[in-house]
Amino acid sequence: MTAPLLSVRDLTVRFRTDEGLITAVENVSFELKPGEVLGLVGESGSGKSVTAKALMRLNPRNTRYGEDSAIRLTPPGEDPIDVLALKREKEMKRVRGGAISMIFQEPMASFAPAITIGDQMVEQLRIHTSLTRAQARELSIEMLARTGIPQAARRFDQYAFELSGGMRQRAMIAMALSTKPRLLIADEPTTALDVTIQAQVIDLMKDLVREFGMGILFITHDLGVIAQTADRVAVMYLGRILEAGPVRSVIRTPAHAYTRGLINALPKLTDLDAPLTPIQGDIPSPLERPAGCVFHPRNPELAPGSRYEREVPPLTEVGPNHFAALFPEDVRRPS
């Protein structure tokens, strides 16, 4: 059996503020194997980006990790890395930009405005690889071209502000992929792209998974993208995983009310007159986390006084490798 590239166990992330400790992620566990794409989906405020940044220790200095939290990275052929045990910036360089690269939501935040795109890509490659400057330039231009940027050699010498938003996004993806990381964290990587370039970028990621055995953590709110990209999916809400399993199983037979709500909110191309069905209410503030199941205040399927209002349900197996935050007696078995 292939050992996990990434193992996350009981990850809890809190932020120390003037109002006290705010819980952003609570008891999150998952694994990712080499060559696998894991989708992480949920509404804004679900804790997806906080979880992703924890893997590279990029959350702010007021972050506090739970005592039982564990993040273990095991690149093939290398010694395991206990990410939360790393203390010095020099130690973190092995993880940040080396074993792990990340594509952020906002491309302008990833480029220094006074340095050309090419110089930043070359500098990154010189730090994390043994390439010469000429080789780093050649590889950078190749990756810019592979992500769909026209006249890549010319764009290499331009600044971020000279590129359109979509082109900046593609340049950021090229930069993240150029070091051929073992794990790529893609945080809403296709948000600013039109559907043609979006498909091109997704195909590129799939090619790199096959070519290098890279694992990808793909974060998005778009279940349509996840359906065509991921092997497995985990559904997050208010810092907790409410459902996880093979992507086809989760999308075709969602076991949790929240997952069903996300799917029902999607436009239906087969019935253009059908009204959209949004999930009622809004995601609560982390300062006002509900007791019991965090989704219970918005769950239309629960009767008043349900035990979900008081108790946290376990992740129960509802199908082969398919789990949902339900009490065992509430699992709907196929008839």
C-alpha positions as CSV (number, residue, x, y, z in Angstrom):
1,M,0.0,0.0,0.0
2,T,1.3,3.5,-0.9
3,A,2.2,5.6,2.1
4,P,0.4,8.9,2.4
5,L,2.3,11.9,1.1
6,L,0.4,14.0,3.6
7,S,-1.2,13.0,6.8
8,V,-3.2,15.5,8.9
9,R,-4.6,14.4,12.2
10,D,-6.9,16.3,14.6
11,L,-5.9,19.7,13.3
12,T,-7.3,22.5,15.4
13,V,-6.4,26.1,14.6
14,R,-7.3,29.0,16.8
15,F,-6.4,32.7,16.7
16,R,-5.7,34.7,19.8
17,T,-7.6,38.0,19.6
18,D,-8.8,40.7,21.9
19,E,-12.1,38.8,22.1
20,G,-10.3,35.6,23.2
21,L,-9.4,32.5,21.2
22,I,-11.3,32.1,18.0
23,T,-11.6,28.6,16.6
24,A,-11.2,28.5,12.8
25,V,-10.5,24.8,12.3
26,E,-11.5,22.0,14.6
27,N,-10.4,18.3,14.7
28,V,-9.8,18.1,11.0
29,S,-8.2,14.8,9.7
30,F,-7.4,13.7,6.2
31,E,-4.7,12.0,4.1
32,L,-3.4,12.6,0.6
33,K,-1.4,10.0,-1.5
34,P,1.2,10.8,-4.2
35,G,-0.6,11.2,-7.5
36,E,-3.9,12.0,-5.9
37,V,-6.1,15.1,-6.0
38,L,-8.1,15.9,-2.9
39,G,-10.8,18.5,-3.2
40,L,-11.7,20.7,-0.2
41,V,-15.0,22.4,-0.7
42,G,-17.3,24.6,1.3
43,E,-18.7,28.2,1.6
44,S,-16.5,31.2,2.4
45,G,-15.6,31.1,6.1
46,S,-15.5,27.3,6.3
47,G,-11.8,27.1,7.2
48,K,-10.5,25.8,3.9
49,S,-7.7,28.4,3.4
50,V,-6.7,28.3,7.1
51,T,-6.3,24.6,6.8
52,A,-4.2,24.9,3.7
53,K,-2.0,27.6,5.2
54,A,-1.4,25.5,8.2
55,L,0.3,22.9,6.0
56,M,3.0,25.4,5.3
57,R,2.8,27.3,8.6
58,L,1.7,30.5,6.8
59,N,-1.1,31.5,9.2
60,P,-0.4,34.8,11.2
61,R,1.7,34.9,14.4
62,N,-1.4,34.9,16.6
63,T,-2.1,31.3,15.5
64,R,-2.4,28.6,18.1
65,Y,-2.4,24.9,17.1
66,G,-4.2,22.3,19.2
67,E,-2.1,20.0,21.4
68,D,-3.1,16.9,19.5
69,S,-2.7,18.5,16.1
70,A,-0.3,16.7,13.7
71,I,0.8,17.4,10.1
72,R,3.2,14.9,8.7
73,L,4.7,15.2,5.2
74,T,6.5,12.2,3.7
75,P,7.9,13.0,0.2
76,P,8.7,9.7,-1.7
77,G,12.3,8.6,-1.0
78,E,12.8,11.2,1.8
79,D,12.5,11.3,5.6
80,P,9.1,12.3,7.0
81,I,8.7,15.9,8.1
82,D,6.8,16.8,11.2
83,V,5.6,20.2,10.0
84,L,4.3,21.6,13.3
85,A,7.6,20.7,15.0
86,L,9.7,22.9,12.7
87,K,10.9,26.0,14.6
88,R,13.3,28.0,12.4
89,E,12.8,29.7,9.0
90,K,15.7,27.7,7.6
91,E,13.9,24.4,8.4
92,M,10.7,25.7,6.8
93,K,12.5,26.3,3.5
94,R,12.4,22.6,3.0
95,V,8.6,22.8,3.1
96,R,7.8,26.2,1.7
97,G,8.4,26.3,-2.1
98,G,10.4,23.1,-1.9
99,A,8.2,20.0,-1.0
100,I,5.1,22.2,-1.0
101,S,4.0,25.0,-3.3
102,M,0.8,27.0,-3.0
103,I,-1.3,28.9,-5.5
104,F,-3.1,31.7,-3.7
105,Q,-6.5,33.3,-4.4
106,E,-5.1,36.7,-5.1
107,P,-2.3,36.8,-7.7
108,M,-1.1,40.3,-6.9
109,A,-0.3,39.2,-3.4
110,S,2.2,36.6,-4.8
111,F,4.4,38.9,-6.9
112,A,6.6,41.8,-5.8
113,P,5.5,44.8,-7.8
114,A,9.0,46.2,-8.5
115,I,10.5,42.9,-9.7
116,T,9.8,41.3,-13.0
117,I,7.8,38.1,-13.2
118,G,10.8,36.3,-14.7
119,D,13.3,37.4,-12.0
120,Q,11.0,36.2,-9.3
121,M,10.6,32.8,-11.0
122,V,14.3,32.5,-11.5
123,E,15.1,33.4,-7.9
124,Q,12.7,30.8,-6.6
125,L,14.2,28.1,-8.8
126,R,17.8,29.1,-7.8
127,I,16.8,28.7,-4.1
128,H,15.1,25.4,-4.4
129,T,16.9,23.6,-7.3
130,S,20.5,23.3,-8.6
131,L,19.6,25.0,-12.0
132,T,21.8,27.6,-13.5
133,R,20.3,31.0,-14.2
134,A,20.0,30.2,-17.9
135,Q,18.4,26.9,-17.2
136,A,16.0,28.5,-14.7
137,R,15.0,31.1,-17.3
138,E,14.4,28.5,-19.9
139,L,12.2,26.4,-17.5
140,S,10.3,29.5,-16.4
141,I,9.4,30.5,-19.9
142,E,8.4,26.9,-20.7
143,M,6.0,26.9,-17.7
144,L,4.5,30.3,-18.6
145,A,3.8,28.9,-22.0
146,R,2.3,25.6,-20.7
147,T,-0.2,27.6,-18.6
148,G,-1.5,29.3,-21.7
149,I,0.4,32.7,-21.6
150,P,1.0,34.0,-25.1
151,Q,4.4,35.4,-26.0
152,A,5.8,33.8,-22.8
153,A,9.4,35.0,-23.4
154,R,8.1,38.6,-23.5
155,R,5.9,38.2,-20.5
156,F,8.9,36.8,-18.6
157,D,10.4,40.3,-18.6
158,Q,7.2,42.2,-17.6
159,Y,6.0,43.2,-14.1
160,A,2.8,41.9,-12.5
161,F,0.9,45.2,-13.0
162,E,1.5,44.9,-16.8
163,L,-0.5,41.7,-17.0
164,S,-4.3,41.2,-16.9
165,G,-5.9,39.6,-13.8
166,G,-6.3,36.2,-15.6
167,M,-2.7,36.3,-16.9
168,R,-1.4,37.1,-13.5
169,Q,-3.2,34.1,-12.2
170,R,-1.6,31.9,-14.9
171,A,1.8,33.3,-14.1
172,M,1.3,32.5,-10.4
173,I,0.3,28.9,-11.3
174,A,3.4,28.6,-13.5
175,M,5.6,29.9,-10.7
176,A,4.2,27.4,-8.2
177,L,4.5,24.5,-10.6
178,S,8.0,25.3,-11.8
179,T,9.8,23.7,-8.8
180,K,7.8,20.5,-9.4
181,P,6.7,20.3,-5.7
182,R,5.6,17.0,-4.2
183,L,2.5,18.7,-2.9
184,L,0.6,21.5,-4.6
185,I,-2.0,23.5,-2.7
186,A,-4.3,25.2,-5.1
187,D,-6.5,27.7,-3.3
188,E,-9.2,28.8,-5.8
189,P,-6.7,28.6,-8.6
190,T,-9.2,29.1,-11.5
191,T,-11.4,31.8,-10.0
192,A,-10.2,34.6,-12.3
193,L,-10.0,32.5,-15.4
194,D,-12.4,32.1,-18.3
195,V,-13.7,28.6,-18.9
196,T,-11.3,27.9,-21.8
197,I,-8.2,28.8,-19.8
198,Q,-9.7,27.1,-16.7
199,A,-9.9,23.8,-18.6
200,Q,-6.4,24.3,-19.8
201,V,-5.0,24.8,-16.3
202,I,-6.9,21.9,-14.9
203,D,-5.6,19.7,-17.7
204,L,-2.0,20.9,-16.9
205,M,-2.4,20.0,-13.2
206,K,-3.6,16.5,-14.2
207,D,-0.6,16.1,-16.5
208,L,1.8,17.0,-13.8
209,V,0.1,14.6,-11.4
210,R,0.7,11.8,-13.9
211,E,4.2,13.0,-14.8
212,F,5.6,13.6,-11.4
213,G,3.3,11.8,-9.0
214,M,2.5,15.1,-7.4
215,G,-0.3,15.3,-4.9
216,I,-2.8,18.2,-5.1
217,L,-5.0,19.8,-2.4
218,F,-7.6,21.6,-4.6
219,I,-9.6,24.2,-2.6
220,T,-12.7,25.6,-4.2
221,H,-16.4,26.4,-3.7
222,D,-17.2,25.1,-7.1
223,L,-18.4,21.5,-7.0
224,G,-18.4,21.4,-10.8
225,V,-14.6,21.9,-10.9
226,I,-14.1,19.3,-8.2
227,A,-16.2,16.8,-10.1
228,Q,-13.8,16.9,-13.1
229,T,-10.6,17.4,-11.1
230,A,-10.5,15.5,-7.8
231,D,-10.3,11.8,-6.9
232,R,-11.7,12.4,-3.4
233,V,-13.5,15.3,-1.8
234,A,-13.9,16.6,1.8
235,V,-16.7,19.0,2.5
236,M,-16.0,21.6,5.2
237,Y,-18.3,23.8,7.2
238,L,-17.3,26.2,10.0
239,G,-14.0,24.5,10.5
240,R,-15.2,20.9,10.5
241,I,-15.3,18.2,7.9
242,L,-18.9,17.1,7.5
243,E,-18.5,14.6,4.6
244,A,-15.6,13.0,2.8
245,G,-15.1,10.2,0.3
246,P,-14.6,9.4,-3.4
247,V,-15.8,12.3,-5.4
248,R,-18.4,10.4,-7.5
249,S,-19.8,8.8,-4.4
250,V,-20.1,12.1,-2.5
251,I,-21.7,14.0,-5.4
252,R,-24.0,11.2,-6.6
253,T,-25.1,10.0,-3.1
254,P,-24.5,12.9,-0.7
255,A,-25.1,11.7,2.9
256,H,-25.0,15.0,4.8
257,A,-27.6,17.7,4.5
258,Y,-25.0,20.3,4.0
259,T,-23.5,18.5,1.0
260,R,-27.0,18.1,-0.5
261,G,-27.6,21.8,0.1
262,L,-24.4,22.7,-1.9
263,I,-25.4,20.5,-4.7
264,N,-29.0,21.7,-4.8
265,A,-27.7,25.3,-5.0
266,L,-26.0,24.7,-8.3
267,P,-27.8,25.8,-11.5
268,K,-29.3,23.0,-13.5
269,L,-28.4,23.1,-17.2
270,T,-31.0,20.5,-17.9
271,D,-33.8,22.7,-16.5
272,L,-33.1,26.4,-17.1
273,D,-36.4,27.4,-15.6
274,A,-35.8,25.6,-12.2
275,P,-35.3,28.1,-9.4
276,L,-32.0,28.1,-7.5
277,T,-32.3,26.6,-4.0
278,P,-29.8,28.3,-1.7
279,I,-29.0,27.0,1.8
280,Q,-31.1,28.9,4.3
281,G,-29.4,31.3,6.7
282,D,-25.8,32.4,6.8
283,I,-22.6,30.8,8.1
284,P,-22.2,31.9,11.8
285,S,-19.3,33.9,13.1
286,P,-16.5,31.8,14.6
287,L,-17.2,33.8,17.8
288,E,-20.6,32.2,17.9
289,R,-19.9,28.6,17.1
290,P,-23.0,26.5,17.6
291,A,-23.0,23.6,20.1
292,G,-23.4,20.1,18.8
293,C,-23.2,19.8,15.0
294,V,-22.0,23.1,13.7
295,F,-24.5,23.0,10.8
296,H,-27.6,22.2,12.9
297,P,-29.0,25.8,12.9
298,R,-29.2,25.8,9.1
299,N,-30.3,22.2,8.7
300,P,-33.9,22.0,7.4
301,E,-34.0,18.2,7.9
302,L,-33.7,18.3,11.7
303,A,-36.6,18.2,14.1
304,P,-36.6,20.6,17.1
305,G,-34.8,19.2,20.0
306,S,-32.6,16.9,17.9
307,R,-29.5,15.5,19.6
308,Y,-27.5,17.3,16.8
309,E,-28.2,20.5,18.7
310,R,-26.3,19.2,21.8
311,E,-23.8,16.5,20.6
312,V,-21.1,16.4,18.0
313,P,-21.8,13.5,15.6
314,P,-18.8,11.2,14.6
315,L,-17.7,10.7,11.1
316,T,-19.6,7.5,10.3
317,E,-19.0,5.3,7.3
318,V,-22.0,5.5,5.0
319,G,-20.4,3.7,2.0
320,P,-17.0,2.3,0.9
321,N,-14.5,4.9,2.1
322,H,-17.3,7.4,2.3
323,F,-17.9,9.2,5.7
324,A,-20.4,11.7,7.0
325,A,-20.9,13.5,10.3
326,L,-23.9,11.5,11.3
327,F,-25.0,9.4,14.2
328,P,-25.0,5.7,13.0
329,E,-28.7,5.3,13.4
330,D,-29.3,8.2,11.0
331,V,-27.3,6.8,8.1
332,R,-29.6,6.1,5.1
333,R,-28.8,2.6,3.8
334,P,-29.5,1.7,0.2
335,S,-32.8,-0.2,-0.1
